[in-house]
């Protein structure tokens, strides 16, 4: 693995320092344009985005030009080691943004007439590490798709489309069009929206059956798997958000006998609606999960379904991590009696967990797609 990493760094050569320097100069020149107010964190963000991404692009371009990956696959090197080494190389390339950003802070502090102490010069490191995680979504899809298609530009475009259009729009749809709580009494709107999704899927199914003479059963199964998976993710998110009000439900039950009149009627309605929402959403979640399980068991070709799982995995990760963060905050507040100023620690912990899980999934996807690549064995 060490030799593979050294070979990648040797391929880049002088670009290891020239590309971060170019990112520093470019961002600095833009910062010096009159009436352009670019704070330090924005300037660091631009450098942390440009430097690693350009280096990663150059590395993959050189690899594609010389077909070095095909040559490596003829050697006694496992695909697992090859992928691990490539991701470690990406981490090393990401770290090149740190000295470039530090140089930027030092230069602009001198221009502004302020002093940058040693403590202050390293104070921005945690923020820089967070900023560099912008690269994770790009690498998350671009590298695995590249290993499967061996087309660099197409992989970059596909990665941006999947992250930007599919996952971002899915999250927006969940939070804007499917969000329900028993306070708003809009359970019928949720099921109406879910019904519209199912009707759209049925129409697509019929169109494929009528207008395509060849057997498209595998594509139809994959389409239905995607639809059921999306509905499962949406239902899970709505169920978890309603469960967050359990503390209120318990409080209402405890005090329902101590109130009278309209307030008691309101308490009774809250109790009834909470139980109704949780019951229906839980049953829906069990049904959708069972359908996904049956579809997985009966399918003879899991590649398409695994690809669908991978495409929607960022949305799933974000939703699950958010729920874990809320649970951790609640546990700190209710059990350990910690105040809200401790919440940033759980946020950082969840951010780190998100990064670790994302990298692991991306590595596993890269290995899986590399093994299923017909052009590289």
N, C-alpha and C positions, 0 to 999 in steps of 0.2 A: 504493500500500500504506500509506503514511504517513497519508493521509486516512482510510482505512478504520479504522486503529488509533485515530486521534484521535476518530473518530465513536463507536467502541465505548466509549472512556473517557469521552466526553462523555455518552453514554447513562447510564452509571453515576453520574456526577455526584458528589454528596457521599458516596455509598456507598463511594467509593474509600478514604476515611479512616474513615467511621463503622463499616463492617463489621469491619476489623481492630481498631478500638477496642473494638467489642462482643465480639470473640473474646478480646481481652486481658482485658476486665472479667469475662467469663463464666468463663474458665479461672482467673483470679485468685481470684474468689469461691469457686470449688470448692476451690482450694488452701488457702483460709483456713478451711475447715470443720474443726472439731476432729477429731483422730485420722486426718485424711487427709494422708498423707505423700507429697507430689508433688515429686520431684526436678526440677531445672532442665530436664534433657533430656526428661522426660515432659511438663512444662508447655510447652516449646517445640514438642514434637511435636503436642500438641493445638492450639496456635495455628497451626502450619504446616499443619495439616489443615483447620481450620475456616475460616480467613480466605480462602484462595484458592478453596476449593470453594464457599463461599457467594457469593463474587463472580462466579465462573463461572456458577453457577446463576442469579443475578440477571441476568447479561448475556444468557444464552440465553432466560430468561423474557421479558425486555423485547423481544428480537428476535422471539420467537414472538408476543407480544401485538400488536406493530405491523407484523408481516410485513415487516420491513425487509430480510430476506434476499431475498425475492421481488422487492422493488423494486430491490435492488442488481443482481440477475441480469438486469434489463432494461437496465442500463447497459453501456457497453463495458468491462466488467471481466471478466477471465478467471476461471474457477473456481479455477485454480491460485493466482492472486494473492489471491483471496478467502480460500481455506483457509490460505495462508501467513500472511496478516494475522491471522486468528483465532488461530492457534497462537502467534504472537508476542504477541498480547494476553493469552493464557493465561500466558505466561512473565512478562509484566509484572505481572499480577495475583498470580502466585505470589510475586513479590518483596515484596509488601506485608506478608507475614508476618514479614520480617526486622526492621523497626522495631518491630513489635508484640512480638516475642519479646525484642528488646533492652530494650524498656521494662519487660517483665516481669522480666527478670534484674536490671535496675537497681532496681526497686521492692522486690523481695524481698531483694536484698542489703542495702538500707537497713533493711528490717524486721528482718532477722537480725543487724543490727549489723556487717556486714562491708563492706569497701570494694571497689568494682568499678573497677579501673584501665582505662585506655584499651586497653591490650594485652589484658586479660581480656575486655573488652566485645566485642572483635572476634574473640576466640579461638573463639567458638561458631559463627562463620559457616560453616566447612566442614561441621560437623555439621548446621547448619540446612539447608544445600543438600542434604545427603543425606536429611534428614527430608522436605523438600518434594518429593522424588521419589516420595513416597507418592501424589502427585497424578497421576503418570504413568500408573499402571494405570487410574485413573478416566477420564482424558482419552483414554487409548488406545482405549477402546471407546465411551464415551458420545458424543463428538463425531461420529465417523463414522456411528454408528447414527442419531444425531439428524439428520444431513444427509440420510440416506436415508428415514427415517420421518416426520420433522418432528413427532415426539411426544416432548416433553422427559422427562416422567415415565417413559414406557415405555422410553426410551433409558437412563435412569439405572438402572432396575430390570434391564434386559437386560445392561448393562455389569457390574453387581455380580454377577449370576448367572453370566455367562460367566467372569469372573475368579475368583470365589469357589468356585463349584460345579464348573464344567467343568475349568478349568486346574489349580486346586489339587488336586482329586480325582485328576486324571490324573497329576500329579507324585507324589502319595501312592501311587497304584497302581503306578507305575514303581518307586519306591524300596522299597516294602514287599512287593509281590506278584510282581514280575518280576525282582528283583535276584538275579543269579547270578554266581558266580565259580568258577573251576576248583578252588579250594580246598575248596568245599563240595560239589562233585560233584552238583549239582542241575540239570543241563542238561535232564533229562526233565521237571522241574517247570516250567521255562520254556516248553517246547514244549506241555506239557499246558495251561498257562494260555492260551497263544496259540490252541490248538485250541478252548478253551472260548469265546473271543472270536469265532472264526470260526463255530462252531456257533450261537451266539446270533445272529449276523448272518444266517445261513442261515434260521433260524426266523423272524426278522423279515421277511426277503425273502418267505418263503412266506405269512405272514399277510397282508402287503400284497397279494400276488397273489390270494389267495383271497377276501378280504373287501372289497376295493375294486374295483368293476367298471370305473371309469374308468382310463385309461392312467396309470400311476404310474411309468413307466420312468425318467423324469428323477430322481425322488426316490430310486428304488432305486439308480441309478448314483451319486447323491450320497452315499447311505448307505454303499455299498461303498467309495467314495473315502475317506470318513471313517475307516472301519474299517482299510483298508490304510495310511492315513496314520498312524494311531495305532500300529499294529504296527511301522511303519517307524521312528517316533520311539523306541519302546521298544527295538527291536533295536539302533538306533544307540547309545543310551545304554548298554545292556549291553555292546556290543562295545567302546566306548571305555573303560568301566570295567575290562574285562578286559585291554585293551591297556596300562593303567596299570601292570600287573605285568610288563611286558616286561623291566624291569631285573632282576627276580627270575629270570625265565626264562633270561636270558643268564648270570646268575650260576650257576644250577644246571647249565647246559650246560658252563660252564667248569670246574666242580668235580666233575662226575659221575664222572670217572675217578679222582678222588682219595679217594673214599669207598668203603666196603664194607658188606655186610650189609644191615640194614633201612634204613639211611639211603640207600644206593644205590637200593634198591627204591622208596623214597619219591621220590627225585630223578627216577627214570625215569617214575614215575606223574605227577609234576608236568609233566614235559616232554610226555608223551603227552596229558594232559588239556588243557594249554594249547593245543597244536596243534589238538586236536579242537574246543575251544570257539571259537577264533578262526576256524577254517575254516568251521564250520557257521554261525556268526553272520555271517561275511562273505558266504557264499553266500545266506543268508536276506535280508541287506540288499540284495544285487544283485537278487534275485528281486522283492522288494517294490518297490524303486525302478523296476524295469522295468515292473511292473504299473501303477504310478502314471503313468509316462511314456506307456504305451499308452492308459490311460484319458483322459489329457489330450489326446492326439493325436486320438482317435476321438470325443471329445465335441464337439458342435456348440454347446452353451451352457455357457460356462465360468463364468458368474456364480456358480452354486451352489458349484462346486468352489473358486473363489477365496474365497468366503465361508467355507468350511470351513477353508481354509489360514489365513485371517485369524483365525478363532476359536481355532485351536490354536497360533498363532504365538507367544504368550507362553511356552508350554511349550518350544517349539523354541528360542527365544532363550535361555531360562535354561539349558537343557541344553548348547547350543553354547558359551555364554559360560563355563560351569563347566569344560568341557573345555579351552577356551582358557586359562583361569586355571591349571589344573593343568599344562598344557604350558609356560606361561610360568614357573611356579614351578620346574618340573623343569629348564628351560633355565637359569634363573638359578643353580640349585644345582649342576648338573652341568657346565655350560659356563663360566659366569662365576664360579663358586665363591662365590656370595653366600649369606649365612646367612639363617635364617628371619626375622630382623627386617626384611628387605626385602620380605617377603610382603605387608604392608599396602599397599605401593605398587602391586603388581600387582592387589591387590583393588580399590583405588580406580580404577586404569586400566580394569579390567573393568567396574566400576560405571558409569564414564563412557561406555564403549563400549556397554553395555546401554541406557543412556538415549538415546544418539544413534541407535542402531539402532531402538529402540522408537518414538521420535518420527518418524523417517523413514518407518517402516512405517505408523504411524498417519496421517501426512499423506497418503501415497499412497493409503491406504484411504479417507480422507475424500474425496479428489478422485475416486476411482473410484466410490464410492457416490453422491456428489453428481451425477456424470454419469449414473448409472443411476437417479436418482430421477425418478419419473413425475409428482410433484406440484410439482417445482421445476425449471424449465428456464432 
